[in-house]
Amino acid sequence: MNKTNAETKTNKAYSRGRVSEAKVHYWGLAWLLATAGATFGPELLWGYGTLITSIGIAIQLALGFGMICAFKGVLLAMDELQRLIQLEALSLALGVGVVVGVSYELLEDVKLITFEPEISHLIMLMSLTYVFGLFLGNRRYR
Amino acid sequence: MKNRLKVLRAERDWTQAKLAEELDVSRQTINAIETGKFDPSLPLAFKAARLFDMLIEDIFQDKVDS
């Protein structure tokens, strides 16, 4: 009987975490769509109209902040070990992003690369580093 | 830091999932504490002490004490 109650409560806690994660996914998807709209809209949809472009960027920015708040909700729903794993992964991603980003920019400044560094390259690097950090953390504490 | 969580859990015939639910943490956290990979915060240690009706130092011991 006790075991059944425990499993039920654990499932509830698990569900709380899943709900928070689902919110981040929805906010992230909305932000991604708004970013795509703000990027391609001026050229393909509304011909670089200043007002509508500004509104598009404002919406994209607002959704971005919504995504940040939703991610904070995910962190608050986690226990202390899960938060530690997140902290280590996020600090690794931030550190790698800053260090490699500065070097990457420097390469262009001193003409060792011919193309211009893009912010998207940095975002991809930080995202991959974050996922790698999560993998390492979960492996270490499993 | 050493701890007696695994012993105390076994005495009550509790699974890691059951203890995790009682302490409102994940099963991964219980496993990491039991294997010494992760030291719990003071609030979590107090919670464990209340759950087992023991003193914190009866559950968690500094390694230099042994």
N, CA and C atoms of all chains as a GROMACS GRO file, in nm:
protein
  624
    1MET      N    1   0.083  -0.120   0.000
    1MET     CA    2   0.000   0.000   0.000
    1MET      C    3   0.086   0.126   0.000
    2ASN      N    4   0.190   0.126   0.095
    2ASN     CA    5   0.281   0.239   0.102
    2ASN      C    6   0.356   0.260  -0.028
    3LYS      N    7   0.397   0.148  -0.087
    3LYS     CA    8   0.473   0.156  -0.210
    3LYS      C    9   0.390   0.221  -0.320
    4THR      N   10   0.261   0.185  -0.322
    4THR     CA   11   0.172   0.242  -0.423
    4THR      C   12   0.159   0.393  -0.404
    5ASN      N   13   0.141   0.436  -0.275
    5ASN     CA   14   0.132   0.578  -0.247
    5ASN      C   15   0.259   0.651  -0.288
    6ALA      N   16   0.374   0.588  -0.258
    6ALA     CA   17   0.503   0.650  -0.291
    6ALA      C   18   0.516   0.668  -0.441
    7GLU      N   19   0.480   0.564  -0.514
    7GLU     CA   20   0.491   0.572  -0.660
    7GLU      C   21   0.401   0.682  -0.715
    8THR      N   22   0.281   0.695  -0.656
    8THR     CA   23   0.188   0.798  -0.701
    8THR      C   24   0.246   0.936  -0.678
    9LYS      N   25   0.302   0.958  -0.554
    9LYS     CA   26   0.358   1.089  -0.522
    9LYS      C   27   0.478   1.120  -0.611
   10THR      N   28   0.564   1.018  -0.633
   10THR     CA   29   0.681   1.039  -0.718
   10THR      C   30   0.637   1.076  -0.858
   11ASN      N   31   0.533   1.012  -0.906
   11ASN     CA   32   0.483   1.044  -1.038
   11ASN      C   33   0.432   1.187  -1.045
   12LYS      N   34   0.371   1.234  -0.934
   12LYS     CA   35   0.324   1.372  -0.930
   12LYS      C   36   0.441   1.469  -0.940
   13ALA      N   37   0.549   1.440  -0.863
   13ALA     CA   38   0.668   1.526  -0.868
   13ALA      C   39   0.728   1.525  -1.008
   14TYR      N   40   0.731   1.406  -1.067
   14TYR     CA   41   0.783   1.391  -1.203
   14TYR      C   42   0.698   1.473  -1.301
   15SER      N   43   0.566   1.469  -1.281
   15SER     CA   44   0.475   1.542  -1.368
   15SER      C   45   0.497   1.693  -1.356
   16ARG      N   46   0.523   1.742  -1.231
   16ARG     CA   47   0.551   1.885  -1.211
   16ARG      C   48   0.668   1.929  -1.296
   17GLY      N   49   0.775   1.849  -1.293
   17GLY     CA   50   0.895   1.880  -1.372
   17GLY      C   51   0.866   1.878  -1.520
   18ARG      N   52   0.784   1.780  -1.562
   18ARG     CA   53   0.752   1.768  -1.705
   18ARG      C   54   0.669   1.887  -1.752
   19VAL      N   55   0.579   1.935  -1.666
   19VAL     CA   56   0.497   2.051  -1.702
   19VAL      C   57   0.586   2.173  -1.722
   20SER      N   58   0.683   2.194  -1.630
   20SER     CA   59   0.776   2.307  -1.643
   20SER      C   60   0.856   2.296  -1.771
   21GLU      N   61   0.904   2.176  -1.801
   21GLU     CA   62   0.982   2.155  -1.924
   21GLU      C   63   0.897   2.182  -2.047
   22ALA      N   64   0.773   2.138  -2.043
   22ALA     CA   65   0.683   2.160  -2.157
   22ALA      C   66   0.663   2.309  -2.182
   23LYS      N   67   0.654   2.389  -2.073
   23LYS     CA   68   0.638   2.534  -2.088
   23LYS      C   69   0.759   2.594  -2.159
   24VAL      N   70   0.880   2.549  -2.122
   24VAL     CA   71   1.001   2.600  -2.188
   24VAL      C   72   0.998   2.566  -2.336
   25HIS      N   73   0.954   2.443  -2.368
   25HIS     CA   74   0.949   2.402  -2.508
   25HIS      C   75   0.853   2.491  -2.586
   26TYR      N   76   0.737   2.522  -2.528
   26TYR     CA   77   0.639   2.607  -2.597
   26TYR      C   78   0.693   2.749  -2.616
   27TRP      N   79   0.753   2.804  -2.508
   27TRP     CA   80   0.811   2.939  -2.518
   27TRP      C   81   0.926   2.938  -2.620
   28GLY      N   82   1.007   2.834  -2.616
   28GLY     CA   83   1.121   2.823  -2.709
   28GLY      C   84   1.074   2.816  -2.853
   29LEU      N   85   0.969   2.738  -2.875
   29LEU     CA   86   0.916   2.726  -3.012
   29LEU      C   87   0.859   2.860  -3.060
   30ALA      N   88   0.787   2.928  -2.969
   30ALA     CA   89   0.730   3.059  -3.004
   30ALA      C   90   0.841   3.160  -3.035
   31TRP      N   91   0.947   3.158  -2.954
   31TRP     CA   92   1.061   3.248  -2.976
   31TRP      C   93   1.130   3.218  -3.108
   32LEU      N   94   1.144   3.088  -3.138
   32LEU     CA   95   1.208   3.048  -3.263
   32LEU      C   96   1.127   3.097  -3.384
   33LEU      N   97   0.996   3.080  -3.375
   33LEU     CA   98   0.909   3.125  -3.485
   33LEU      C   99   0.914   3.277  -3.500
   34ALA      N  100   0.915   3.348  -3.385
   34ALA     CA  101   0.922   3.495  -3.389
   34ALA      C  102   1.056   3.540  -3.445
   35THR      N  103   1.162   3.467  -3.411
   35THR     CA  104   1.295   3.500  -3.464
   35THR      C  105   1.298   3.481  -3.616
   36ALA      N  106   1.239   3.370  -3.660
   36ALA     CA  107   1.231   3.345  -3.805
   36ALA      C  108   1.149   3.455  -3.874
   37GLY      N  109   1.038   3.494  -3.810
   37GLY     CA  110   0.954   3.601  -3.866
   37GLY      C  111   1.028   3.733  -3.874
   38ALA      N  112   1.101   3.767  -3.765
   38ALA     CA  113   1.174   3.894  -3.763
   38ALA      C  114   1.291   3.892  -3.859
   39THR      N  115   1.345   3.772  -3.887
   39THR     CA  116   1.459   3.761  -3.978
   39THR      C  117   1.416   3.767  -4.124
   40PHE      N  118   1.317   3.686  -4.158
   40PHE     CA  119   1.278   3.675  -4.300
   40PHE      C  120   1.159   3.762  -4.338
   41GLY      N  121   1.079   3.802  -4.238
   41GLY     CA  122   0.960   3.883  -4.265
   41GLY      C  123   0.987   4.011  -4.343
   42PRO      N  124   1.084   4.093  -4.300
   42PRO     CA  125   1.107   4.219  -4.370
   42PRO      C  126   1.133   4.202  -4.520
   43GLU      N  127   1.205   4.098  -4.556
   43GLU     CA  128   1.238   4.077  -4.698
   43GLU      C  129   1.125   4.007  -4.775
   44LEU      N  130   1.065   3.907  -4.710
   44LEU     CA  131   0.970   3.823  -4.783
   44LEU      C  132   0.823   3.864  -4.766
   45LEU      N  133   0.789   3.927  -4.652
   45LEU     CA  134   0.647   3.951  -4.623
   45LEU      C  135   0.606   4.098  -4.626
   46TRP      N  136   0.681   4.186  -4.561
   46TRP     CA  137   0.631   4.324  -4.550
   46TRP      C  138   0.728   4.430  -4.602
   47GLY      N  139   0.825   4.389  -4.680
   47GLY     CA  140   0.908   4.487  -4.751
   47GLY      C  141   0.979   4.590  -4.664
   48TYR      N  142   1.038   4.548  -4.558
   48TYR     CA  143   1.121   4.634  -4.471
   48TYR      C  144   1.045   4.754  -4.412
   49GLY      N  145   0.915   4.738  -4.391
   49GLY     CA  146   0.841   4.846  -4.323
   49GLY      C  147   0.893   4.864  -4.181
   50THR      N  148   0.931   4.987  -4.147
   50THR     CA  149   0.997   5.012  -4.018
   50THR      C  150   0.910   4.975  -3.899
   51LEU      N  151   0.783   5.017  -3.904
   51LEU     CA  152   0.695   4.993  -3.789
   51LEU      C  153   0.673   4.845  -3.763
   52ILE      N  154   0.634   4.774  -3.870
   52ILE     CA  155   0.604   4.631  -3.852
   52ILE      C  156   0.730   4.551  -3.818
   53THR      N  157   0.845   4.594  -3.872
   53THR     CA  158   0.972   4.528  -3.838
   53THR      C  159   1.005   4.550  -3.690
   54SER      N  160   0.983   4.673  -3.643
   54SER     CA  161   1.008   4.704  -3.501
   54SER      C  162   0.916   4.622  -3.411
   55ILE      N  163   0.790   4.612  -3.452
   55ILE     CA  164   0.694   4.532  -3.373
   55ILE      C  165   0.738   4.385  -3.370
   56GLY      N  166   0.781   4.335  -3.486
   56GLY     CA  167   0.827   4.196  -3.496
   56GLY      C  168   0.944   4.169  -3.403
   57ILE      N  169   1.038   4.263  -3.399
   57ILE     CA  170   1.156   4.246  -3.312
   57ILE      C  171   1.115   4.258  -3.165
   58ALA      N  172   1.021   4.349  -3.136
   58ALA     CA  173   0.974   4.363  -2.997
   58ALA      C  174   0.905   4.235  -2.950
   59ILE      N  175   0.825   4.175  -3.038
   59ILE     CA  176   0.757   4.048  -3.003
   59ILE      C  177   0.861   3.939  -2.980
   60GLN      N  178   0.960   3.934  -3.068
   60GLN     CA  179   1.066   3.833  -3.057
   60GLN      C  180   1.140   3.848  -2.924
   61LEU      N  181   1.169   3.975  -2.888
   61LEU     CA  182   1.238   4.004  -2.762
   61LEU      C  183   1.152   3.962  -2.642
   62ALA      N  184   1.023   3.996  -2.647
   62ALA     CA  185   0.932   3.963  -2.536
   62ALA      C  186   0.921   3.811  -2.519
   63LEU      N  187   0.911   3.740  -2.630
   63LEU     CA  188   0.902   3.594  -2.622
   63LEU      C  189   1.032   3.534  -2.568
   64GLY      N  190   1.145   3.598  -2.602
   64GLY     CA  191   1.275   3.554  -2.550
   64GLY      C  192   1.280   3.564  -2.399
   65PHE      N  193   1.229   3.677  -2.347
   65PHE     CA  194   1.227   3.693  -2.201
   65PHE      C  195   1.129   3.594  -2.137
   66GLY      N  196   1.020   3.566  -2.207
   66GLY     CA  197   0.926   3.465  -2.158
   66GLY      C  198   0.992   3.329  -2.147
   67MET      N  199   1.075   3.297  -2.246
   67MET     CA  200   1.147   3.171  -2.247
   67MET      C  201   1.245   3.164  -2.130
   68ILE      N  202   1.311   3.278  -2.101
   68ILE     CA  203   1.405   3.282  -1.988
   68ILE      C  204   1.330   3.256  -1.856
   69CYS      N  205   1.215   3.322  -1.841
   69CYS     CA  206   1.135   3.303  -1.718
   69CYS      C  207   1.089   3.158  -1.705
   70ALA      N  208   1.049   3.098  -1.817
   70ALA     CA  209   1.004   2.958  -1.815
   70ALA      C  210   1.120   2.867  -1.775
   71PHE      N  211   1.240   2.897  -1.824
   71PHE     CA  212   1.357   2.815  -1.789
   71PHE      C  213   1.389   2.829  -1.640
   72LYS      N  214   1.369   2.950  -1.587
   72LYS     CA  215   1.389   2.970  -1.443
   72LYS      C  216   1.291   2.880  -1.365
   73GLY      N  217   1.167   2.869  -1.418
   73GLY     CA  218   1.068   2.782  -1.356
   73GLY      C  219   1.114   2.637  -1.355
   74VAL      N  220   1.179   2.594  -1.462
   74VAL     CA  221   1.232   2.457  -1.469
   74VAL      C  222   1.338   2.437  -1.361
   75LEU      N  223   1.427   2.536  -1.348
   75LEU     CA  224   1.534   2.526  -1.248
   75LEU      C  225   1.477   2.519  -1.107
   76LEU      N  226   1.372   2.598  -1.081
   76LEU     CA  227   1.312   2.599  -0.948
   76LEU      C  228   1.240   2.468  -0.916
   77ALA      N  229   1.193   2.399  -1.021
   77ALA     CA  230   1.123   2.272  -1.001
   77ALA      C  231   1.221   2.156  -0.977
   78MET      N  232   1.351   2.183  -1.002
   78MET     CA  233   1.451   2.077  -0.987
   78MET      C  234   1.498   2.064  -0.842
   79ASP      N  235   1.555   1.949  -0.809
   79ASP     CA  236   1.616   1.936  -0.676
   79ASP      C  237   1.761   1.985  -0.683
   80GLU      N  238   1.830   1.981  -0.568
   80GLU     CA  239   1.961   2.046  -0.562
   80GLU      C  240   2.068   1.978  -0.650
   81LEU      N  241   2.062   1.848  -0.667
   81LEU     CA  242   2.161   1.782  -0.753
   81LEU      C  243   2.136   1.817  -0.900
   82GLN      N  244   2.009   1.816  -0.939
   82GLN     CA  245   1.976   1.851  -1.077
   82GLN      C  246   2.017   1.995  -1.107
   83ARG      N  247   1.999   2.084  -1.008
   83ARG     CA  248   2.041   2.224  -1.025
   83ARG      C  249   2.192   2.234  -1.038
   84LEU      N  250   2.264   2.153  -0.962
   84LEU     CA  251   2.411   2.154  -0.970
   84LEU      C  252   2.456   2.111  -1.109
   85ILE      N  253   2.392   2.005  -1.162
   85ILE     CA  254   2.426   1.957  -1.296
   85ILE      C  255   2.400   2.068  -1.399
   86GLN      N  256   2.287   2.137  -1.384
   86GLN     CA  257   2.254   2.248  -1.475
   86GLN      C  258   2.357   2.360  -1.462
   87LEU      N  259   2.392   2.393  -1.337
   87LEU     CA  260   2.489   2.501  -1.314
   87LEU      C  261   2.622   2.470  -1.381
   88GLU      N  262   2.669   2.346  -1.365
   88GLU     CA  263   2.798   2.308  -1.425
   88GLU      C  264   2.790   2.312  -1.577
   89ALA      N  265   2.678   2.264  -1.633
   89ALA     CA  266   2.663   2.263  -1.779
   89ALA      C  267   2.652   2.406  -1.834
   90LEU      N  268   2.576   2.490  -1.765
   90LEU     CA  269   2.559   2.629  -1.810
   90LEU      C  270   2.689   2.707  -1.798
   91SER      N  271   2.763   2.687  -1.689
   91SER     CA  272   2.889   2.760  -1.673
   91SER      C  273   2.991   2.713  -1.776
   92LEU      N  274   2.990   2.584  -1.808
   92LEU     CA  275   3.079   2.533  -1.913
   92LEU      C  276   3.044   2.597  -2.048
   93ALA      N  277   2.914   2.601  -2.078
   93ALA     CA  278   2.869   2.659  -2.206
   93ALA      C  279   2.903   2.808  -2.214
   94LEU      N  280   2.882   2.880  -2.104
   94LEU     CA  281   2.913   3.024  -2.102
   94LEU      C  282   3.063   3.047  -2.117
   95GLY      N  283   3.142   2.971  -2.042
   95GLY     CA  284   3.288   2.985  -2.048
   95GLY      C  285   3.342   2.956  -2.186
   96VAL      N  286   3.299   2.844  -2.243
   96VAL     CA  287   3.344   2.807  -2.378
   96VAL      C  288   3.297   2.914  -2.478
   97GLY      N  289   3.175   2.962  -2.461
   97GLY     CA  290   3.121   3.063  -2.552
   97GLY      C  291   3.202   3.191  -2.550
   98VAL      N  292   3.237   3.238  -2.431
   98VAL     CA  293   3.314   3.364  -2.419
   98VAL      C  294   3.456   3.344  -2.473
   99VAL      N  295   3.524   3.239  -2.428
   99VAL     CA  296   3.664   3.218  -2.466
   99VAL      C  297   3.678   3.192  -2.616
  100VAL      N  298   3.601   3.096  -2.666
  100VAL     CA  299   3.609   3.063  -2.809
  100VAL      C  300   3.554   3.179  -2.893
  101GLY      N  301   3.450   3.247  -2.844
  101GLY     CA  302   3.392   3.360  -2.918
  101GLY      C  303   3.493   3.472  -2.938
  102VAL      N  304   3.568   3.504  -2.833
  102VAL     CA  305   3.669   3.610  -2.844
  102VAL      C  306   3.780   3.568  -2.941
  103SER      N  307   3.825   3.444  -2.931
  103SER     CA  308   3.930   3.394  -3.022
  103SER      C  309   3.880   3.393  -3.166
  104TYR      N  310   3.755   3.355  -3.182
  104TYR     CA  311   3.694   3.348  -3.316
  104TYR      C  312   3.690   3.487  -3.379
  105GLU      N  313   3.650   3.585  -3.301
  105GLU     CA  314   3.645   3.723  -3.348
  105GLU      C  315   3.786   3.773  -3.380
  106LEU      N  316   3.880   3.732  -3.295
  106LEU     CA  317   4.020   3.773  -3.315
  106LEU      C  318   4.075   3.720  -3.446
  107LEU      N  319   4.038   3.597  -3.480
  107LEU     CA  320   4.084   3.537  -3.606
  107LEU      C  321   4.044   3.623  -3.725
  108GLU      N  322   3.925   3.678  -3.717
  108GLU     CA  323   3.877   3.764  -3.827
  108GLU      C  324   3.949   3.899  -3.825
  109ASP      N  325   3.973   3.951  -3.703
  109ASP     CA  326   4.040   4.080  -3.691
  109ASP      C  327   4.180   4.077  -3.750
  110VAL      N  328   4.252   3.966  -3.728
  110VAL     CA  329   4.391   3.957  -3.777
  110VAL      C  330   4.396   3.890  -3.914
  111LYS      N  331   4.281   3.873  -3.976
  111LYS     CA  332   4.268   3.822  -4.114
  111LYS      C  333   4.319   3.679  -4.131
  112LEU      N  334   4.307   3.598  -4.026
  112LEU     CA  335   4.342   3.456  -4.041
  112LEU      C  336   4.226   3.377  -4.100
  113ILE      N  337   4.104   3.433  -4.091
  113ILE     CA  338   3.990   3.375  -4.162
  113ILE      C  339   3.931   3.484  -4.251
  114THR      N  340   3.878   3.443  -4.362
  114THR     CA  341   3.829   3.542  -4.460
  114THR      C  342   3.681   3.575  -4.441
  115PHE      N  343   3.604   3.484  -4.377
  115PHE     CA  344   3.462   3.509  -4.358
  115PHE      C  345   3.437   3.580  -4.224
  116GLU      N  346   3.322   3.643  -4.215
  116GLU     CA  347   3.288   3.717  -4.094
  116GLU      C  348   3.223   3.624  -3.992
  117PRO      N  349   3.269   3.625  -3.865
  117PRO     CA  350   3.207   3.540  -3.763
  117PRO      C  351   3.060   3.575  -3.743
  118GLU      N  352   2.978   3.472  -3.731
  118GLU     CA  353   2.833   3.492  -3.712
  118GLU      C  354   2.794   3.453  -3.570
  119ILE      N  355   2.699   3.527  -3.514
  119ILE     CA  356   2.651   3.498  -3.378
  119ILE      C  357   2.588   3.358  -3.373
  120SER      N  358   2.531   3.314  -3.487
  120SER     CA  359   2.467   3.182  -3.489
  120SER      C  360   2.568   3.070  -3.464
  121HIS      N  361   2.693   3.091  -3.511
  121HIS     CA  362   2.797   2.990  -3.487
  121HIS      C  363   2.822   2.976  -3.336
  122LEU      N  364   2.825   3.091  -3.269
  122LEU     CA  365   2.849   3.092  -3.125
  122LEU      C  366   2.733   3.025  -3.050
  123ILE      N  367   2.612   3.054  -3.094
  123ILE     CA  368   2.493   2.994  -3.029
  123ILE      C  369   2.495   2.842  -3.045
  124MET      N  370   2.532   2.797  -3.166
  124MET     CA  371   2.540   2.652  -3.189
  124MET      C  372   2.647   2.589  -3.100
  125LEU      N  373   2.762   2.655  -3.090
  125LEU     CA  374   2.871   2.603  -3.006
  125LEU      C  375   2.827   2.595  -2.860
  126MET      N  376   2.763   2.702  -2.811
  126MET     CA  377   2.719   2.704  -2.671
  126MET      C  378   2.611   2.600  -2.645
  127SER      N  379   2.522   2.581  -2.742
  127SER     CA  380   2.416   2.481  -2.725
  127SER      C  381   2.474   2.341  -2.717
  128LEU      N  382   2.569   2.311  -2.808
  128LEU     CA  383   2.631   2.179  -2.808
  128LEU      C  384   2.712   2.157  -2.680
  129THR      N  385   2.780   2.262  -2.635
  129THR     CA  386   2.859   2.251  -2.512
  129THR      C  387   2.768   2.228  -2.391
  130TYR      N  388   2.653   2.294  -2.390
  130TYR     CA  389   2.555   2.278  -2.282
  130TYR      C  390   2.504   2.133  -2.277
  131VAL      N  391   2.468   2.080  -2.394
  131VAL     CA  392   2.420   1.941  -2.400
  131VAL      C  393   2.530   1.844  -2.355
  132PHE      N  394   2.654   1.871  -2.399
  132PHE     CA  395   2.768   1.788  -2.359
  132PHE      C  396   2.788   1.797  -2.206
  133GLY      N  397   2.773   1.918  -2.152
  133GLY     CA  398   2.786   1.938  -2.007
  133GLY      C  399   2.680   1.862  -1.930
  134LEU      N  400   2.557   1.862  -1.980
  134LEU     CA  401   2.449   1.786  -1.916
  134LEU      C  402   2.480   1.636  -1.918
  135PHE      N  403   2.530   1.591  -2.033
  135PHE     CA  404   2.566   1.449  -2.046
  135PHE      C  405   2.673   1.412  -1.945
  136LEU      N  406   2.778   1.496  -1.933
  136LEU     CA  407   2.886   1.469  -1.838
  136LEU      C  408   2.835   1.469  -1.694
  137GLY      N  409   2.752   1.568  -1.661
  137GLY     CA  410   2.699   1.580  -1.525
  137GLY      C  411   2.613   1.462  -1.486
  138ASN      N  412   2.523   1.424  -1.576
  138ASN     CA  413   2.434   1.310  -1.547
  138ASN      C  414   2.513   1.181  -1.535
  139ARG      N  415   2.621   1.171  -1.613
  139ARG     CA  416   2.704   1.051  -1.606
  139ARG      C  417   2.781   1.046  -1.474
  140ARG      N  418   2.831   1.163  -1.434
  140ARG     CA  419   2.910   1.169  -1.310
  140ARG      C  420   2.826   1.134  -1.187
  141TYR      N  421   2.701   1.180  -1.185
  141TYR     CA  422   2.619   1.163  -1.064
  141TYR      C  423   2.513   1.053  -1.077
  142ARG      N  424   2.526   0.968  -1.177
  142ARG     CA  425   2.420   0.866  -1.195
  142ARG      C  426   2.432   0.758  -1.088
  143MET      N  427   3.208   1.311   0.267
  143MET     CA  428   3.116   1.288   0.380
  143MET      C  429   3.053   1.149   0.367
  144LYS      N  430   3.054   1.075   0.478
  144LYS     CA  431   2.990   0.942   0.478
  144LYS      C  432   2.846   0.957   0.528
  145ASN      N  433   2.764   0.860   0.494
  145ASN     CA  434   2.626   0.866   0.545
  145ASN      C  435   2.568   0.725   0.559
  146ARG      N  436   2.461   0.716   0.637
  146ARG     CA  437   2.398   0.586   0.665
  146ARG      C  438   2.263   0.573   0.596
  147LEU      N  439   2.241   0.655   0.494
  147LEU     CA  440   2.110   0.654   0.428
  147LEU      C  441   2.072   0.516   0.375
  148LYS      N  442   2.169   0.449   0.315
  148LYS     CA  443   2.139   0.319   0.254
  148LYS      C  444   2.098   0.218   0.362
  149VAL      N  445   2.169   0.221   0.475
  149VAL     CA  446   2.139   0.130   0.586
  149VAL      C  447   2.001   0.160   0.642
  150LEU      N  448   1.977   0.289   0.668
  150LEU     CA  449   1.848   0.329   0.726
  150LEU      C  450   1.732   0.295   0.633
  151ARG      N  451   1.759   0.313   0.504
  151ARG     CA  452   1.657   0.280   0.404
  151ARG      C  453   1.630   0.130   0.403
  152ALA      N  454   1.738   0.052   0.408
  152ALA     CA  455   1.724  -0.094   0.405
  152ALA      C  456   1.649  -0.144   0.529
  153GLU      N  457   1.677  -0.081   0.644
  153GLU     CA  458   1.609  -0.121   0.768
  153GLU      C  459   1.457  -0.106   0.757
  154ARG      N  460   1.416  -0.008   0.677
  154ARG     CA  461   1.271   0.017   0.660
  154ARG      C  462   1.216  -0.049   0.534
  155ASP      N  463   1.306  -0.118   0.463
  155ASP     CA  464   1.266  -0.185   0.339
  155ASP      C  465   1.211  -0.085   0.235
  156TRP      N  466   1.276   0.031   0.230
  156TRP     CA  467   1.235   0.134   0.136
  156TRP      C  468   1.321   0.127   0.010
  157THR      N  469   1.262   0.157  -0.102
  157THR     CA  470   1.339   0.170  -0.226
  157THR      C  471   1.396   0.312  -0.231
  158GLN      N  472   1.490   0.332  -0.323
  158GLN     CA  473   1.544   0.468  -0.342
  158GLN      C  474   1.433   0.563  -0.386
  159ALA      N  475   1.340   0.511  -0.466
  159ALA     CA  476   1.228   0.594  -0.515
  159ALA      C  477   1.139   0.639  -0.399
  160LYS      N  478   1.118   0.548  -0.304
  160LYS     CA  479   1.034   0.581  -0.188
  160LYS      C  480   1.101   0.689  -0.103
  161LEU      N  481   1.233   0.672  -0.078
  161LEU     CA  482   1.305   0.773   0.000
  161LEU      C  483   1.309   0.907  -0.075
  162ALA      N  484   1.327   0.899  -0.205
  162ALA     CA  485   1.329   1.021  -0.288
  162ALA      C  486   1.197   1.097  -0.275
  163GLU      N  487   1.088   1.021  -0.276
  163GLU     CA  488   0.956   1.084  -0.263
  163GLU      C  489   0.939   1.146  -0.126
  164GLU      N  490   0.985   1.077  -0.022
  164GLU     CA  491   0.972   1.129   0.114
  164GLU      C  492   1.052   1.258   0.133
  165LEU      N  493   1.168   1.267   0.065
  165LEU     CA  494   1.253   1.385   0.079
  165LEU      C  495   1.228   1.488  -0.033
  166ASP      N  496   1.138   1.456  -0.123
  166ASP     CA  497   1.102   1.544  -0.235
  166ASP      C  498   1.223   1.578  -0.323
  167VAL      N  499   1.300   1.474  -0.354
  167VAL     CA  500   1.412   1.489  -0.448
  167VAL      C  501   1.402   1.375  -0.550
  168SER      N  502   1.493   1.376  -0.648
  168SER     CA  503   1.490   1.270  -0.749
  168SER      C  504   1.561   1.145  -0.697
  169ARG      N  505   1.532   1.031  -0.759
  169ARG     CA  506   1.598   0.906  -0.721
  169ARG      C  507   1.748   0.916  -0.750
  170GLN      N  508   1.783   0.989  -0.856
  170GLN     CA  509   1.923   1.011  -0.891
  170GLN      C  510   1.999   1.078  -0.776
  171THR      N  511   1.931   1.173  -0.710
  171THR     CA  512   1.994   1.244  -0.599
  171THR      C  513   2.018   1.150  -0.481
  172ILE      N  514   1.920   1.066  -0.451
  172ILE     CA  515   1.937   0.968  -0.341
  172ILE      C  516   2.054   0.875  -0.371
  173ASN      N  517   2.060   0.828  -0.494
  173ASN     CA  518   2.168   0.738  -0.533
  173ASN      C  519   2.304   0.808  -0.522
  174ALA      N  520   2.311   0.934  -0.567
  174ALA     CA  521   2.437   1.008  -0.563
  174ALA      C  522   2.481   1.033  -0.418
  175ILE      N  523   2.384   1.057  -0.328
  175ILE     CA  524   2.419   1.078  -0.186
  175ILE      C  525   2.468   0.946  -0.125
  176GLU      N  526   2.393   0.838  -0.152
  176GLU     CA  527   2.430   0.708  -0.094
  176GLU      C  528   2.568   0.662  -0.139
  177THR      N  529   2.603   0.692  -0.263
  177THR     CA  530   2.734   0.648  -0.315
  177THR      C  531   2.844   0.748  -0.286
  178GLY      N  532   2.810   0.856  -0.215
  178GLY     CA  533   2.911   0.954  -0.176
  178GLY      C  534   2.955   1.048  -0.287
  179LYS      N  535   2.881   1.048  -0.396
  179LYS     CA  536   2.919   1.137  -0.508
  179LYS      C  537   2.869   1.279  -0.487
  180PHE      N  538   2.770   1.294  -0.399
  180PHE     CA  539   2.709   1.426  -0.380
  180PHE      C  540   2.676   1.444  -0.232
  181ASP      N  541   2.716   1.559  -0.179
  181ASP     CA  542   2.683   1.591  -0.039
  181ASP      C  543   2.556   1.677  -0.036
  182PRO      N  544   2.458   1.637   0.044
  182PRO     CA  545   2.332   1.714   0.046
  182PRO      C  546   2.350   1.848   0.115
  183SER      N  547   2.258   1.940   0.086
  183SER     CA  548   2.258   2.070   0.153
  183SER      C  549   2.214   2.050   0.298
  184LEU      N  550   2.235   2.152   0.380
  184LEU     CA  551   2.193   2.143   0.521
  184LEU      C  552   2.041   2.125   0.534
  185PRO      N  553   1.958   2.199   0.456
  185PRO     CA  554   1.813   2.176   0.466
  185PRO      C  555   1.773   2.032   0.432
  186LEU      N  556   1.838   1.973   0.332
  186LEU     CA  557   1.804   1.836   0.295
  186LEU      C  558   1.850   1.738   0.402
  187ALA      N  559   1.967   1.767   0.462
  187ALA     CA  560   2.017   1.682   0.570
  187ALA      C  561   1.922   1.688   0.691
  188PHE      N  562   1.872   1.809   0.722
  188PHE     CA  563   1.775   1.824   0.831
  188PHE      C  564   1.647   1.746   0.800
  189LYS      N  565   1.606   1.753   0.674
  189LYS     CA  566   1.484   1.683   0.633
  189LYS      C  567   1.499   1.532   0.653
  190ALA      N  568   1.618   1.481   0.615
  190ALA     CA  569   1.644   1.338   0.632
  190ALA      C  570   1.645   1.302   0.781
  191ALA      N  571   1.704   1.391   0.861
  191ALA     CA  572   1.710   1.366   1.006
  191ALA      C  573   1.568   1.362   1.065
  192ARG      N  574   1.483   1.454   1.022
  192ARG     CA  575   1.344   1.454   1.071
  192ARG      C  576   1.272   1.328   1.027
  193LEU      N  577   1.296   1.288   0.902
  193LEU     CA  578   1.228   1.169   0.848
  193LEU      C  579   1.263   1.044   0.928
  194PHE      N  580   1.392   1.029   0.960
  194PHE     CA  581   1.434   0.910   1.033
  194PHE      C  582   1.432   0.930   1.185
  195ASP      N  583   1.390   1.050   1.228
  195ASP     CA  584   1.382   1.084   1.370
  195ASP      C  585   1.517   1.062   1.439
  196MET      N  586   1.620   1.117   1.375
  196MET     CA  587   1.756   1.103   1.428
  196MET      C  588   1.826   1.238   1.421
  197LEU      N  589   1.945   1.245   1.482
  197LEU     CA  590   2.026   1.366   1.469
  197LEU      C  591   2.101   1.361   1.336
  198ILE      N  592   2.129   1.480   1.282
  198ILE     CA  593   2.201   1.485   1.154
  198ILE      C  594   2.332   1.406   1.162
  199GLU      N  595   2.407   1.427   1.274
  199GLU     CA  596   2.538   1.362   1.286
  199GLU      C  597   2.528   1.210   1.302
  200ASP      N  598   2.406   1.161   1.330
  200ASP     CA  599   2.388   1.016   1.336
  200ASP      C  600   2.367   0.958   1.196
  201ILE      N  601   2.337   1.044   1.101
  201ILE     CA  602   2.316   0.999   0.962
  201ILE      C  603   2.436   1.035   0.875
  202PHE      N  604   2.486   1.158   0.893
  202PHE     CA  605   2.598   1.207   0.811
  202PHE      C  606   2.720   1.228   0.899
  203GLN      N  607   2.833   1.174   0.855
  203GLN     CA  608   2.957   1.193   0.930
  203GLN      C  609   3.066   1.246   0.837
  204ASP      N  610   3.144   1.340   0.892
  204ASP     CA  611   3.259   1.390   0.818
  204ASP      C  612   3.362   1.277   0.809
  205LYS      N  613   3.429   1.263   0.698
  205LYS     CA  614   3.522   1.152   0.680
  205LYS      C  615   3.639   1.159   0.777
  206VAL      N  616   3.680   1.282   0.818
  206VAL     CA  617   3.796   1.294   0.908
  206VAL      C  618   3.764   1.244   1.047
  207ASP      N  619   3.634   1.232   1.081
  207ASP     CA  620   3.595   1.185   1.213
  207ASP      C  621   3.621   1.036   1.231
  208SER      N  622   3.623   0.962   1.120
  208SER     CA  623   3.632   0.817   1.132
  208SER      C  624   3.775   0.770   1.157
   0.00000   0.00000   0.00000
